[in-house]
Amino acid sequence: MHLRATPGDGPDVLLLHQVPASGRLWLPVMRSLAPLPCVAPDMLNLGESDATSRPLSLAEHAGLLWDAVQEARPGPKVVVGHHTGAALAAVMAAEHPGDVAGLGLIGYPAYFDWRTRLSKFERLNPVPGTPDGVADVWRFIARAFADDADPDLVFDAFADRVRAGRVWYEGYAALWNADLAAVLAAARRPGRPTVVIAPDRDPLSEPAGEVAEVLDAPVARIPGGTFVLTEDPAPLAAAVTDLRRNL
């Protein structure tokens, strides 16, 4: 498993990415968080991490990520996840309550109704191995960024999605096969610093209030959209810094 890490004192900030992407999306936030110690792994099957012999469940992904990070950087963690990474963070918070010292969720995928998940499954298709198929990936990624986004960041996101392969959606299948309401409820722990971070143009952050109510946590509203990690890293880093300061 590939990890990106920065040095520092105190509990690591563990940063979990969306799918199909990689931990490099967190690099602008990590720079803004300096000198806090950070770890941003690539999920298995994505980025620079190895592929698996079979699709993994959400719980399996979370367990393997946690074990790899703890082997490399043992100790308590402030776990912050974005989109699918938020669901992984919630699983870790439930499974390791003594070691997850703080929890931050950005755009938790609140797909609690089976009909919603079914409609999303119907859109999961392999990328055609043709120039048109790759062009469709580019158009999808480009639409998700603001018009004035740094082209290098758009290319990075495009490269991550292409690197995920024709069957790019295994992470989504793991996510939508999970009981996301139960995962969220199990992550609640009175006394643990927790925040729901809601970028104002991020569709997955629309139910932030509902997610925060389950966790009994505040909502930190910040500017940003789907790719807030790269487009608006400073306000996000400030919200993460505030979370860690509350330990």
PyRosetta script that sets phi, psi and omega in degrees:
from pyrosetta import init, pose_from_sequence

init()
pose = pose_from_sequence("MHLRATPGDGPDVLLLHQVPASGRLWLPVMRSLAPLPCVAPDMLNLGESDATSRPLSLAEHAGLLWDAVQEARPGPKVVVGHHTGAALAAVMAAEHPGDVAGLGLIGYPAYFDWRTRLSKFERLNPVPGTPDGVADVWRFIARAFADDADPDLVFDAFADRVRAGRVWYEGYAALWNADLAAVLAAARRPGRPTVVIAPDRDPLSEPAGEVAEVLDAPVARIPGGTFVLTEDPAPLAAAVTDLRRNL")
pose.set_psi(1, 133.3)
pose.set_omega(1, -177.3)
pose.set_phi(2, -89.6)
pose.set_psi(2, 131.6)
pose.set_omega(2, 179.3)
pose.set_phi(3, -123.4)
pose.set_psi(3, 140.7)
pose.set_omega(3, 166.9)
pose.set_phi(4, -107.7)
pose.set_psi(4, 133.4)
pose.set_omega(4, -173.7)
pose.set_phi(5, -144.2)
pose.set_psi(5, 149.9)
pose.set_omega(5, 175.1)
pose.set_phi(6, -126.7)
pose.set_psi(6, 149.8)
pose.set_omega(6, -178.8)
pose.set_phi(7, -79.9)
pose.set_psi(7, 166.5)
pose.set_omega(7, 176.8)
pose.set_phi(8, 161.6)
pose.set_psi(8, 177.8)
pose.set_omega(8, -177.4)
pose.set_phi(9, -103.9)
pose.set_psi(9, 148.3)
pose.set_omega(9, 176.2)
pose.set_phi(10, 86.6)
pose.set_psi(10, -172.4)
pose.set_omega(10, -176.5)
pose.set_phi(11, -60.3)
pose.set_psi(11, 138.0)
pose.set_omega(11, 175.2)
pose.set_phi(12, -65.9)
pose.set_psi(12, 148.1)
pose.set_omega(12, 167.1)
pose.set_phi(13, -96.0)
pose.set_psi(13, 112.2)
pose.set_omega(13, -179.6)
pose.set_phi(14, -92.0)
pose.set_psi(14, 119.0)
pose.set_omega(14, -172.7)
pose.set_phi(15, -110.5)
pose.set_psi(15, 120.1)
pose.set_omega(15, -173.3)
pose.set_phi(16, -113.8)
pose.set_psi(16, 128.6)
pose.set_omega(16, -172.0)
pose.set_phi(17, -90.0)
pose.set_psi(17, 166.7)
pose.set_omega(17, 173.5)
pose.set_phi(18, -78.0)
pose.set_psi(18, 176.2)
pose.set_omega(18, 175.8)
pose.set_phi(19, -120.5)
pose.set_psi(19, 154.2)
pose.set_omega(19, -9.5)
pose.set_phi(20, -89.4)
pose.set_psi(20, 101.6)
pose.set_omega(20, -175.6)
pose.set_phi(21, -140.1)
pose.set_psi(21, -150.8)
pose.set_omega(21, 177.2)
pose.set_phi(22, -155.5)
pose.set_psi(22, 171.8)
pose.set_omega(22, -179.4)
pose.set_phi(23, -65.2)
pose.set_psi(23, -14.2)
pose.set_omega(23, -179.2)
pose.set_phi(24, -67.7)
pose.set_psi(24, -18.5)
pose.set_omega(24, 173.8)
pose.set_phi(25, -59.7)
pose.set_psi(25, -24.3)
pose.set_omega(25, -178.4)
pose.set_phi(26, -83.3)
pose.set_psi(26, -7.3)
pose.set_omega(26, -173.5)
pose.set_phi(27, -58.0)
pose.set_psi(27, -43.6)
pose.set_omega(27, 177.3)
pose.set_phi(28, -61.1)
pose.set_psi(28, -37.1)
pose.set_omega(28, 177.7)
pose.set_phi(29, -68.3)
pose.set_psi(29, -41.0)
pose.set_omega(29, 178.9)
pose.set_phi(30, -59.9)
pose.set_psi(30, -39.9)
pose.set_omega(30, 177.5)
pose.set_phi(31, -64.3)
pose.set_psi(31, -38.6)
pose.set_omega(31, 179.1)
pose.set_phi(32, -71.9)
pose.set_psi(32, -24.9)
pose.set_omega(32, -179.7)
pose.set_phi(33, -82.6)
pose.set_psi(33, -13.5)
pose.set_omega(33, -179.3)
pose.set_phi(34, -53.3)
pose.set_psi(34, 137.0)
pose.set_omega(34, 12.1)
pose.set_phi(35, -97.6)
pose.set_psi(35, 23.8)
pose.set_omega(35, 178.3)
pose.set_phi(36, -68.7)
pose.set_psi(36, 142.4)
pose.set_omega(36, 177.8)
pose.set_phi(37, -75.0)
pose.set_psi(37, 131.4)
pose.set_omega(37, -176.5)
pose.set_phi(38, -131.4)
pose.set_psi(38, 151.2)
pose.set_omega(38, 173.1)
pose.set_phi(39, -134.6)
pose.set_psi(39, 128.3)
pose.set_omega(39, 179.3)
pose.set_phi(40, -130.0)
pose.set_psi(40, 95.3)
pose.set_omega(40, -179.3)
pose.set_phi(41, -81.4)
pose.set_psi(41, 159.5)
pose.set_omega(41, 167.0)
pose.set_phi(42, -93.8)
pose.set_psi(42, 128.5)
pose.set_omega(42, 173.9)
pose.set_phi(43, -58.1)
pose.set_psi(43, 149.3)
pose.set_omega(43, 172.9)
pose.set_phi(44, -56.5)
pose.set_psi(44, 143.6)
pose.set_omega(44, -176.4)
pose.set_phi(45, 79.2)
pose.set_psi(45, -1.2)
pose.set_omega(45, -178.0)
pose.set_phi(46, -132.7)
pose.set_psi(46, 158.2)
pose.set_omega(46, 177.9)
pose.set_phi(47, 57.6)
pose.set_psi(47, -133.2)
pose.set_omega(47, -178.7)
pose.set_phi(48, -94.4)
pose.set_psi(48, 1.4)
pose.set_omega(48, -179.9)
pose.set_phi(49, -78.6)
pose.set_psi(49, 159.8)
pose.set_omega(49, -178.0)
pose.set_phi(50, -69.4)
pose.set_psi(50, 159.5)
pose.set_omega(50, 173.1)
pose.set_phi(51, -85.4)
pose.set_psi(51, 156.1)
pose.set_omega(51, 177.3)
pose.set_phi(52, -103.7)
pose.set_psi(52, 162.2)
pose.set_omega(52, -177.8)
pose.set_phi(53, -79.7)
pose.set_psi(53, -10.9)
pose.set_omega(53, -179.4)
pose.set_phi(54, -154.7)
pose.set_psi(54, 161.2)
pose.set_omega(54, 175.0)
pose.set_phi(55, -63.8)
pose.set_psi(55, 145.8)
pose.set_omega(55, -179.1)
pose.set_phi(56, -108.7)
pose.set_psi(56, 152.9)
pose.set_omega(56, 173.3)
pose.set_phi(57, -79.1)
pose.set_psi(57, 168.2)
pose.set_omega(57, 177.1)
pose.set_phi(58, -59.6)
pose.set_psi(58, -43.8)
pose.set_omega(58, -180.0)
pose.set_phi(59, -64.1)
pose.set_psi(59, -38.0)
pose.set_omega(59, 178.0)
pose.set_phi(60, -66.4)
pose.set_psi(60, -43.8)
pose.set_omega(60, 176.5)
pose.set_phi(61, -57.7)
pose.set_psi(61, -47.5)
pose.set_omega(61, -178.0)
pose.set_phi(62, -62.6)
pose.set_psi(62, -42.2)
pose.set_omega(62, -179.4)
pose.set_phi(63, -64.6)
pose.set_psi(63, -43.0)
pose.set_omega(63, -179.8)
pose.set_phi(64, -68.6)
pose.set_psi(64, -40.1)
pose.set_omega(64, 176.2)
pose.set_phi(65, -61.3)
pose.set_psi(65, -47.8)
pose.set_omega(65, -178.5)
pose.set_phi(66, -60.5)
pose.set_psi(66, -46.9)
pose.set_omega(66, -178.2)
pose.set_phi(67, -62.5)
pose.set_psi(67, -42.3)
pose.set_omega(67, -179.1)
pose.set_phi(68, -65.9)
pose.set_psi(68, -42.5)
pose.set_omega(68, -179.7)
pose.set_phi(69, -67.4)
pose.set_psi(69, -42.0)
pose.set_omega(69, -178.5)
pose.set_phi(70, -68.3)
pose.set_psi(70, -31.3)
pose.set_omega(70, 176.3)
pose.set_phi(71, -67.0)
pose.set_psi(71, -40.0)
pose.set_omega(71, -178.7)
pose.set_phi(72, -79.8)
pose.set_psi(72, -37.7)
pose.set_omega(72, -175.2)
pose.set_phi(73, -138.7)
pose.set_psi(73, 76.4)
pose.set_omega(73, -177.1)
pose.set_phi(74, -64.6)
pose.set_psi(74, 154.0)
pose.set_omega(74, 177.3)
pose.set_phi(75, 125.9)
pose.set_psi(75, 173.5)
pose.set_omega(75, -179.8)
pose.set_phi(76, -64.8)
pose.set_psi(76, 155.2)
pose.set_omega(76, -176.7)
pose.set_phi(77, -132.1)
pose.set_psi(77, 143.2)
pose.set_omega(77, 162.1)
pose.set_phi(78, -94.5)
pose.set_psi(78, 112.2)
pose.set_omega(78, -171.6)
pose.set_phi(79, -100.6)
pose.set_psi(79, 123.9)
pose.set_omega(79, -179.0)
pose.set_phi(80, -126.5)
pose.set_psi(80, 124.5)
pose.set_omega(80, -177.9)
pose.set_phi(81, -126.7)
pose.set_psi(81, 148.2)
pose.set_omega(81, -178.4)
pose.set_phi(82, -117.2)
pose.set_psi(82, 120.6)
pose.set_omega(82, 179.4)
pose.set_phi(83, 58.0)
pose.set_psi(83, -117.5)
pose.set_omega(83, 177.4)
pose.set_phi(84, -56.5)
pose.set_psi(84, -36.1)
pose.set_omega(84, 176.1)
pose.set_phi(85, -59.7)
pose.set_psi(85, -30.6)
pose.set_omega(85, 176.7)
pose.set_phi(86, -66.9)
pose.set_psi(86, -38.7)
pose.set_omega(86, 176.3)
pose.set_phi(87, -66.1)
pose.set_psi(87, -41.1)
pose.set_omega(87, 176.2)
pose.set_phi(88, -61.4)
pose.set_psi(88, -41.5)
pose.set_omega(88, 179.0)
pose.set_phi(89, -62.1)
pose.set_psi(89, -40.1)
pose.set_omega(89, 178.9)
pose.set_phi(90, -64.5)
pose.set_psi(90, -40.4)
pose.set_omega(90, 176.3)
pose.set_phi(91, -60.8)
pose.set_psi(91, -46.0)
pose.set_omega(91, 179.8)
pose.set_phi(92, -61.6)
pose.set_psi(92, -41.2)
pose.set_omega(92, -179.8)
pose.set_phi(93, -62.8)
pose.set_psi(93, -36.2)
pose.set_omega(93, 178.7)
pose.set_phi(94, -74.4)
pose.set_psi(94, -39.0)
pose.set_omega(94, -175.3)
pose.set_phi(95, -81.0)
pose.set_psi(95, -25.1)
pose.set_omega(95, -175.4)
pose.set_phi(96, -131.9)
pose.set_psi(96, 61.0)
pose.set_omega(96, -173.9)
pose.set_phi(97, -62.4)
pose.set_psi(97, -29.2)
pose.set_omega(97, -179.6)
pose.set_phi(98, -78.9)
pose.set_psi(98, -18.7)
pose.set_omega(98, -176.6)
pose.set_phi(99, -106.2)
pose.set_psi(99, -19.9)
pose.set_omega(99, 175.9)
pose.set_phi(100, -88.9)
pose.set_psi(100, 100.4)
pose.set_omega(100, -173.6)
pose.set_phi(101, -80.8)
pose.set_psi(101, -23.3)
pose.set_omega(101, 178.8)
pose.set_phi(102, -152.8)
pose.set_psi(102, 154.7)
pose.set_omega(102, -174.8)
pose.set_phi(103, -137.9)
pose.set_psi(103, 127.6)
pose.set_omega(103, 175.3)
pose.set_phi(104, -128.0)
pose.set_psi(104, 127.1)
pose.set_omega(104, -178.6)
pose.set_phi(105, -118.1)
pose.set_psi(105, 126.2)
pose.set_omega(105, 179.2)
pose.set_phi(106, -115.2)
pose.set_psi(106, 112.3)
pose.set_omega(106, 178.8)
pose.set_phi(107, 63.1)
pose.set_psi(107, 50.3)
pose.set_omega(107, 177.2)
pose.set_phi(108, -57.3)
pose.set_psi(108, 130.3)
pose.set_omega(108, -177.0)
pose.set_phi(109, -73.9)
pose.set_psi(109, 87.9)
pose.set_omega(109, -173.9)
pose.set_phi(110, -83.2)
pose.set_psi(110, 58.9)
pose.set_omega(110, 177.4)
pose.set_phi(111, -91.0)
pose.set_psi(111, 80.0)
pose.set_omega(111, -172.7)
pose.set_phi(112, -90.5)
pose.set_psi(112, -17.8)
pose.set_omega(112, -177.5)
pose.set_phi(113, -96.4)
pose.set_psi(113, 131.7)
pose.set_omega(113, -176.0)
pose.set_phi(114, -63.5)
pose.set_psi(114, -28.6)
pose.set_omega(114, 179.7)
pose.set_phi(115, -66.5)
pose.set_psi(115, -38.5)
pose.set_omega(115, 177.5)
pose.set_phi(116, -63.5)
pose.set_psi(116, -45.2)
pose.set_omega(116, -179.3)
pose.set_phi(117, -64.4)
pose.set_psi(117, -39.7)
pose.set_omega(117, 179.3)
pose.set_phi(118, -61.0)
pose.set_psi(118, -42.2)
pose.set_omega(118, -179.7)
pose.set_phi(119, -63.7)
pose.set_psi(119, -31.5)
pose.set_omega(119, 178.6)
pose.set_phi(120, -75.7)
pose.set_psi(120, -38.7)
pose.set_omega(120, 176.1)
pose.set_phi(121, -57.1)
pose.set_psi(121, -36.8)
pose.set_omega(121, -176.5)
pose.set_phi(122, -65.2)
pose.set_psi(122, -16.4)
pose.set_omega(122, -179.2)
pose.set_phi(123, -97.4)
pose.set_psi(123, 2.9)
pose.set_omega(123, -177.9)
pose.set_phi(124, -89.8)
pose.set_psi(124, 105.1)
pose.set_omega(124, -179.9)
pose.set_phi(125, -134.5)
pose.set_psi(125, 145.0)
pose.set_omega(125, 176.9)
pose.set_phi(126, -59.1)
pose.set_psi(126, 146.5)
pose.set_omega(126, 175.8)
pose.set_phi(127, -70.9)
pose.set_psi(127, 127.2)
pose.set_omega(127, 176.0)
pose.set_phi(128, -59.8)
pose.set_psi(128, 136.1)
pose.set_omega(128, -179.6)
pose.set_phi(129, -79.4)
pose.set_psi(129, 57.4)
pose.set_omega(129, -176.5)
pose.set_phi(130, -136.9)
pose.set_psi(130, 162.3)
pose.set_omega(130, 174.6)
pose.set_phi(131, -56.1)
pose.set_psi(131, -38.2)
pose.set_omega(131, 178.8)
pose.set_phi(132, -64.3)
pose.set_psi(132, -36.8)
pose.set_omega(132, 178.4)
pose.set_phi(133, -63.0)
pose.set_psi(133, -44.2)
pose.set_omega(133, 178.5)
pose.set_phi(134, -67.1)
pose.set_psi(134, -37.9)
pose.set_omega(134, 178.0)
pose.set_phi(135, -63.1)
pose.set_psi(135, -36.2)
pose.set_omega(135, 177.1)
pose.set_phi(136, -63.4)
pose.set_psi(136, -38.6)
pose.set_omega(136, 177.0)
pose.set_phi(137, -61.9)
pose.set_psi(137, -44.7)
pose.set_omega(137, 179.3)
pose.set_phi(138, -59.9)
pose.set_psi(138, -45.7)
pose.set_omega(138, -178.6)
pose.set_phi(139, -63.2)
pose.set_psi(139, -39.4)
pose.set_omega(139, 179.2)
pose.set_phi(140, -61.9)
pose.set_psi(140, -47.3)
pose.set_omega(140, -178.7)
pose.set_phi(141, -65.6)
pose.set_psi(141, -46.1)
pose.set_omega(141, -176.7)
pose.set_phi(142, -60.2)
pose.set_psi(142, -36.3)
pose.set_omega(142, 179.5)
pose.set_phi(143, -67.0)
pose.set_psi(143, -26.2)
pose.set_omega(143, -176.4)
pose.set_phi(144, -77.5)
pose.set_psi(144, -17.0)
pose.set_omega(144, -179.8)
pose.set_phi(145, -96.2)
pose.set_psi(145, 156.7)
pose.set_omega(145, 172.4)
pose.set_phi(146, -65.2)
pose.set_psi(146, 155.6)
pose.set_omega(146, -176.5)
pose.set_phi(147, -60.7)
pose.set_psi(147, -30.8)
pose.set_omega(147, -177.3)
pose.set_phi(148, -98.1)
pose.set_psi(148, 19.6)
pose.set_omega(148, -178.4)
pose.set_phi(149, -65.0)
pose.set_psi(149, 150.4)
pose.set_omega(149, 175.7)
pose.set_phi(150, -61.5)
pose.set_psi(150, 121.5)
pose.set_omega(150, -178.7)
pose.set_phi(151, -57.1)
pose.set_psi(151, -32.3)
pose.set_omega(151, 179.3)
pose.set_phi(152, -63.0)
pose.set_psi(152, -37.4)
pose.set_omega(152, 179.1)
pose.set_phi(153, -68.6)
pose.set_psi(153, -38.0)
pose.set_omega(153, 177.7)
pose.set_phi(154, -64.4)
pose.set_psi(154, -42.7)
pose.set_omega(154, 178.8)
pose.set_phi(155, -64.2)
pose.set_psi(155, -38.6)
pose.set_omega(155, 178.3)
pose.set_phi(156, -60.8)
pose.set_psi(156, -46.0)
pose.set_omega(156, 179.9)
pose.set_phi(157, -64.6)
pose.set_psi(157, -39.3)
pose.set_omega(157, 177.1)
pose.set_phi(158, -62.6)
pose.set_psi(158, -45.0)
pose.set_omega(158, -179.5)
pose.set_phi(159, -62.7)
pose.set_psi(159, -39.6)
pose.set_omega(159, 178.2)
pose.set_phi(160, -61.5)
pose.set_psi(160, -42.3)
pose.set_omega(160, -177.1)
pose.set_phi(161, -69.3)
pose.set_psi(161, -39.9)
pose.set_omega(161, 177.7)
pose.set_phi(162, -66.8)
pose.set_psi(162, -40.0)
pose.set_omega(162, -179.4)
pose.set_phi(163, -62.8)
pose.set_psi(163, -27.7)
pose.set_omega(163, 178.8)
pose.set_phi(164, -64.6)
pose.set_psi(164, -17.5)
pose.set_omega(164, 174.1)
pose.set_phi(165, 93.0)
pose.set_psi(165, 178.4)
pose.set_omega(165, -178.1)
pose.set_phi(166, -61.6)
pose.set_psi(166, -38.4)
pose.set_omega(166, 177.7)
pose.set_phi(167, -93.8)
pose.set_psi(167, 71.4)
pose.set_omega(167, -172.6)
pose.set_phi(168, -78.7)
pose.set_psi(168, -9.6)
pose.set_omega(168, -164.9)
pose.set_phi(169, -101.6)
pose.set_psi(169, 10.0)
pose.set_omega(169, -176.0)
pose.set_phi(170, -61.3)
pose.set_psi(170, -34.3)
pose.set_omega(170, 176.6)
pose.set_phi(171, -63.8)
pose.set_psi(171, -38.2)
pose.set_omega(171, 176.3)
pose.set_phi(172, -67.0)
pose.set_psi(172, -39.4)
pose.set_omega(172, 178.1)
pose.set_phi(173, -61.5)
pose.set_psi(173, -41.0)
pose.set_omega(173, 176.9)
pose.set_phi(174, -62.2)
pose.set_psi(174, -41.6)
pose.set_omega(174, -178.7)
pose.set_phi(175, -64.6)
pose.set_psi(175, -49.9)
pose.set_omega(175, -172.5)
pose.set_phi(176, -79.4)
pose.set_psi(176, -10.3)
pose.set_omega(176, 172.3)
pose.set_phi(177, -86.3)
pose.set_psi(177, -7.1)
pose.set_omega(177, -179.3)
pose.set_phi(178, -89.9)
pose.set_psi(178, 154.5)
pose.set_omega(178, 173.5)
pose.set_phi(179, -83.5)
pose.set_psi(179, 89.7)
pose.set_omega(179, -170.5)
pose.set_phi(180, -69.3)
pose.set_psi(180, -26.1)
pose.set_omega(180, 175.1)
pose.set_phi(181, -69.1)
pose.set_psi(181, -43.7)
pose.set_omega(181, 179.2)
pose.set_phi(182, -67.1)
pose.set_psi(182, -39.2)
pose.set_omega(182, 177.7)
pose.set_phi(183, -58.9)
pose.set_psi(183, -45.9)
pose.set_omega(183, -178.8)
pose.set_phi(184, -65.3)
pose.set_psi(184, -45.1)
pose.set_omega(184, -179.4)
pose.set_phi(185, -61.8)
pose.set_psi(185, -37.4)
pose.set_omega(185, -178.9)
pose.set_phi(186, -70.1)
pose.set_psi(186, -19.2)
pose.set_omega(186, -178.9)
pose.set_phi(187, -80.3)
pose.set_psi(187, -12.8)
pose.set_omega(187, -178.3)
pose.set_phi(188, -70.5)
pose.set_psi(188, 131.0)
pose.set_omega(188, 176.8)
pose.set_phi(189, -145.3)
pose.set_psi(189, 109.2)
pose.set_omega(189, 179.7)
pose.set_phi(190, -56.1)
pose.set_psi(190, 135.4)
pose.set_omega(190, 178.3)
pose.set_phi(191, 93.4)
pose.set_psi(191, -17.1)
pose.set_omega(191, 178.3)
pose.set_phi(192, -86.1)
pose.set_psi(192, 126.8)
pose.set_omega(192, 176.3)
pose.set_phi(193, -56.9)
pose.set_psi(193, 124.0)
pose.set_omega(193, -175.9)
pose.set_phi(194, -141.5)
pose.set_psi(194, 142.2)
pose.set_omega(194, 176.9)
pose.set_phi(195, -145.9)
pose.set_psi(195, 143.1)
pose.set_omega(195, 171.1)
pose.set_phi(196, -102.4)
pose.set_psi(196, 116.1)
pose.set_omega(196, -177.1)
pose.set_phi(197, -98.2)
pose.set_psi(197, 125.4)
pose.set_omega(197, -170.8)
pose.set_phi(198, -123.7)
pose.set_psi(198, 96.4)
pose.set_omega(198, 171.5)
pose.set_phi(199, -62.9)
pose.set_psi(199, 137.7)
pose.set_omega(199, -168.9)
pose.set_phi(200, -72.5)
pose.set_psi(200, -15.6)
pose.set_omega(200, 178.7)
pose.set_phi(201, -114.5)
pose.set_psi(201, 17.6)
pose.set_omega(201, -178.6)
pose.set_phi(202, -95.8)
pose.set_psi(202, 113.4)
pose.set_omega(202, -178.1)
pose.set_phi(203, -56.8)
pose.set_psi(203, -34.7)
pose.set_omega(203, -178.5)
pose.set_phi(204, -71.6)
pose.set_psi(204, -12.6)
pose.set_omega(204, 178.6)
pose.set_phi(205, -91.6)
pose.set_psi(205, -0.4)
pose.set_omega(205, 179.3)
pose.set_phi(206, -59.1)
pose.set_psi(206, -39.5)
pose.set_omega(206, 177.1)
pose.set_phi(207, -88.9)
pose.set_psi(207, 28.3)
pose.set_omega(207, -176.7)
pose.set_phi(208, -57.4)
pose.set_psi(208, -38.1)
pose.set_omega(208, 179.6)
pose.set_phi(209, -62.8)
pose.set_psi(209, -41.2)
pose.set_omega(209, 178.0)
pose.set_phi(210, -64.6)
pose.set_psi(210, -43.2)
pose.set_omega(210, 178.5)
pose.set_phi(211, -62.7)
pose.set_psi(211, -44.0)
pose.set_omega(211, -179.1)
pose.set_phi(212, -64.2)
pose.set_psi(212, -35.8)
pose.set_omega(212, 179.5)
pose.set_phi(213, -64.1)
pose.set_psi(213, -41.0)
pose.set_omega(213, 177.8)
pose.set_phi(214, -61.2)
pose.set_psi(214, -40.4)
pose.set_omega(214, -176.7)
pose.set_phi(215, -86.5)
pose.set_psi(215, -7.6)
pose.set_omega(215, -172.5)
pose.set_phi(216, 54.0)
pose.set_psi(216, 52.5)
pose.set_omega(216, -174.3)
pose.set_phi(217, -130.6)
pose.set_psi(217, 156.9)
pose.set_omega(217, 175.7)
pose.set_phi(218, -77.2)
pose.set_psi(218, 162.3)
pose.set_omega(218, 173.5)
pose.set_phi(219, -107.5)
pose.set_psi(219, 126.8)
pose.set_omega(219, 174.0)
pose.set_phi(220, -102.9)
pose.set_psi(220, 110.4)
pose.set_omega(220, -177.6)
pose.set_phi(221, -93.4)
pose.set_psi(221, 127.8)
pose.set_omega(221, -175.7)
pose.set_phi(222, -133.8)
pose.set_psi(222, 161.6)
pose.set_omega(222, 173.4)
pose.set_phi(223, -72.0)
pose.set_psi(223, 151.2)
pose.set_omega(223, 176.2)
pose.set_phi(224, 140.9)
pose.set_psi(224, 164.1)
pose.set_omega(224, 179.6)
pose.set_phi(225, -123.7)
pose.set_psi(225, -148.9)
pose.set_omega(225, -177.5)
pose.set_phi(226, -57.8)
pose.set_psi(226, -40.0)
pose.set_omega(226, -179.1)
pose.set_phi(227, -103.7)
pose.set_psi(227, 46.4)
pose.set_omega(227, -180.0)
pose.set_phi(228, -57.4)
pose.set_psi(228, -29.9)
pose.set_omega(228, -177.8)
pose.set_phi(229, -59.1)
pose.set_psi(229, -36.9)
pose.set_omega(229, -177.4)
pose.set_phi(230, -101.6)
pose.set_psi(230, -30.2)
pose.set_omega(230, -175.0)
pose.set_phi(231, -87.2)
pose.set_psi(231, -33.1)
pose.set_omega(231, -178.0)
pose.set_phi(232, -136.4)
pose.set_psi(232, 61.0)
pose.set_omega(232, -173.0)
pose.set_phi(233, -70.3)
pose.set_psi(233, -30.9)
pose.set_omega(233, -172.9)
pose.set_phi(234, -65.4)
pose.set_psi(234, -49.6)
pose.set_omega(234, 177.8)
pose.set_phi(235, -63.1)
pose.set_psi(235, -35.4)
pose.set_omega(235, 177.4)
pose.set_phi(236, -65.6)
pose.set_psi(236, -44.7)
pose.set_omega(236, 178.6)
pose.set_phi(237, -61.6)
pose.set_psi(237, -36.7)
pose.set_omega(237, 178.4)
pose.set_phi(238, -64.2)
pose.set_psi(238, -40.3)
pose.set_omega(238, 178.3)
pose.set_phi(239, -65.8)
pose.set_psi(239, -39.0)
pose.set_omega(239, 177.8)
pose.set_phi(240, -67.7)
pose.set_psi(240, -39.7)
pose.set_omega(240, 177.6)
pose.set_phi(241, -61.6)
pose.set_psi(241, -42.6)
pose.set_omega(241, 177.5)
pose.set_phi(242, -61.5)
pose.set_psi(242, -41.1)
pose.set_omega(242, 178.1)
pose.set_phi(243, -59.8)
pose.set_psi(243, -48.5)
pose.set_omega(243, -178.1)
pose.set_phi(244, -66.5)
pose.set_psi(244, -32.3)
pose.set_omega(244, 179.6)
pose.set_phi(245, -64.8)
pose.set_psi(245, -23.4)
pose.set_omega(245, -178.1)
pose.set_phi(246, -83.3)
pose.set_psi(246, -0.3)
pose.set_omega(246, -179.7)
pose.set_phi(247, -64.1)
pose.dump_pdb("model.pdb")
